[in-house]
Amino acid sequence: MRDAGVDEVAVETFAHYYRLLEHGETGMIPEASIEPVDMPALADVQVADEDGVAALRQTAVIKLNGGLGTSMGMDRAKSLLCVRKGLSFLDVIARQVLHLRQQYDATLPLLLMNSFRTSADTLAALARYTDLPVEGLPLEFLQNKEPKLLVKDLSPASWPKDPEQEWCPPGHGDLYTALRGSGLLDRLLEQGYRYVFVANSDNLGAVPDPKVAGWFATSGAPFAIEAVRRTPSDRKGGHFARRRSDGRIILRETAQTLPADVEALRDLSRHRYCSTNNLWFDLRAMKEALDVRGGILGLPLIRNVKNVDPADKKSPEVVQIETAMGAAIEIFEGSALIEVGRDRFVPVKTTNDLMVLRSDVYDLADGFVLDQTVEEVPFIELDDQYYKVVADFDRRFPEGIPSLRKASSLTVAGDWTFGKGVQVIGKVELQAAGAQRVAPDSVLSSSAE
């Protein structure tokens, strides 16, 4: 890691987790050690306008932007993907921030945590927004990298066919290590910022809203996460809970769940809330916690086993040491959770999500904020064989996405290309053995073969 120029704080953090692995730590969180957690809803919270504006004026915004969108067939920053009216994720984020600055007379710096793979493309795409950078602060800082470790003996993996595959990011828990190691944590404090709002760049619902900022600032909490009610589509994901031993709020990821506890993980009536990955933290509290711990926050270990080359299932199995940034909630005494609406959680992980985002289910309202036009977002399931990769997906919607405002679900099995002006109503299933075309202006309202 030192030979590759990795920051010393990141090297020490990696060493900490390596020692845990050596001693057999798995990072598992047994169901018997936790209990369900409850929380207030943002809709029920009263926040004075002046408190919200004051908090926003002391806030910096960080967007996690290290992902390449490889699962969707991309080889550059996922945030460069066109999502609305010729605008990419980055375009919308930049315009959201610029609008909020003007509306609330706030500096509101935008900082992107890029990877070495997304940095150049991202900065080139944002160069047109000449008033986006804030004096004295960079537009980006880089996440760290660490070696993948062979499962058999925890030695660094070697893969001469593609040496880049020997490295991996340390999960988004690296945010705190990178902030400290880059000197950005101290610089933000020196320039008078008190709070940080963090979100994924593929979630356009994650706007630094003054009501949420005001709630966080007046709560006095050092750290908080926005949560949403889990739905059937969240059953396989992580959730919040309270640890029985000390009463601390924790975030349990799927990779930290024992096989015997998977059913409890998926029980939506027991564990009702999952993370949006929209985080708020107090910079002073974060600096103090890192200083006390010698720069190592000590987030719970996630032991992720994969192949050294993800595209080659015969390549050696490796351990990727990861941490989740939301897991920092258990580090801070007095951490808080707030339930927000699904309008603040619109992640795009698959082309199913992309279809909904590009459709008339959403409008871009004033300030480039997403406006959900329907009460319930329809469930979309497209055939992976024909739609998983963005280029294949785009070819099958050459004249735009069908209207989904009246749809409850759309399931597509087989190779279907959609004409212009198609409308989906209710629950629709399409099946085909060979290539088929949905004629322009068709109304799909029942199963079709």
Sequence and secondary structure as in RCSB ss.txt:
>XXXX:A:sequence
MRDAGVDEVAVETFAHYYRLLEHGETGMIPEASIEPVDMPALADVQVADEDGVAALRQTAVIKLNGGLGTSMGMD
RAKSLLCVRKGLSFLDVIARQVLHLRQQYDATLPLLLMNSFRTSADTLAALARYTDLPVEGLPLEFLQNKEPKLL
VKDLSPASWPKDPEQEWCPPGHGDLYTALRGSGLLDRLLEQGYRYVFVANSDNLGAVPDPKVAGWFATSGAPFAI
EAVRRTPSDRKGGHFARRRSDGRIILRETAQTLPADVEALRDLSRHRYCSTNNLWFDLRAMKEALDVRGGILGLP
LIRNVKNVDPADKKSPEVVQIETAMGAAIEIFEGSALIEVGRDRFVPVKTTNDLMVLRSDVYDLADGFVLDQTVE
EVPFIELDDQYYKVVADFDRRFPEGIPSLRKASSLTVAGDWTFGKGVQVIGKVELQAAGAQRVAPDSVLSSSAE
>XXXX:A:secstr
 TTTT  HHHHHHHHHHHHHHHTT      GGGEE     BGGG    HHHHHHHHTTEEEEEEE    GGGT S
S GGGSEEETTEEHHHHHHHHHHHHHHHHT    EEEEE TTTHHHHHHHHTT TT S TTS SEEE   EE EE
TTT  B   TT GGGGEE   TTHHHHHHHHTTHHHHHHHTT  EEEEEETTBTT    HHHHHHHHHHT SEEE
EEEE  GGGTTS EEEEETTT  EEEE GGGS GGGHHHHT TTTS EEEEEEEEEEHHHHHHHHHHTTT     
 EEEEEESSTT TTS EEEEEE  GGGGGGTSTT EEEE  GGG  B  SHHHHHHHHSTTEEE GGG EEE SS
S  EEEE HHHHSSHHHHHHT TT   EEEEEEEEEEES EEE TT EEEEEEEEE SS EEE TT EE S B 
